[in-house]
Amino acid sequence: MRLFTLVSSMVLAVTLLGCGNKDKGNSCTTAAEDDAKMQKYITDNGVSATKHASGLYYQIIEPGTGSTPTINSTVKAKYTGTYTNKTSFDGGEASFPLGGVIEGWQIGIPLIKQGGKIKLIIPPYLAYGCNDYRGIPGNSVLVFDVELLEVK
């Protein structure tokens, strides 16, 4: 009887695992798909971007002359966040610990100094990934125009 219960439980578990939410479209895109989306955005918009080893693209508009931020810095930035179709999803001026934001910012912001400006084109795996997050659809390539106002 115990064997039957164990086998039945395992069959039920496997069956339920196979019933995942496949219709939501939340499967992750591949790095190659993300890169193709970013390259299309760069080409379509005439952006002169450099590919970072992490997979994000960046364009330094102004390098800045002040302090260079580290992962342990608190930074103040003025920014606009858009999707590749240029629809804005966020923006403003904010202060925050650099170590507490998306990985794309942790990698990209230290490429400039205080007073600098940068465009970051960030793949989903360095942003919010496959799943929707606070109104941002899963698998979104995010574009940020950032001015680094202060580094502490």
Secondary structure, 3 states (H helix, E strand, C coil): CHHHHHHHHHHHHHHHHCCCCHHHCCCCCCHHHHHHHHHHHHHHCCCCCEECCCCCEEEEEECCCCCCCCCCCEEEEEEEEEECCCCEEEEEEEEEEHHHCCHHHHHHHHHCCCCCEEEEEECHHHCCCCCCECCECCCCCEEEEEEEEEEC
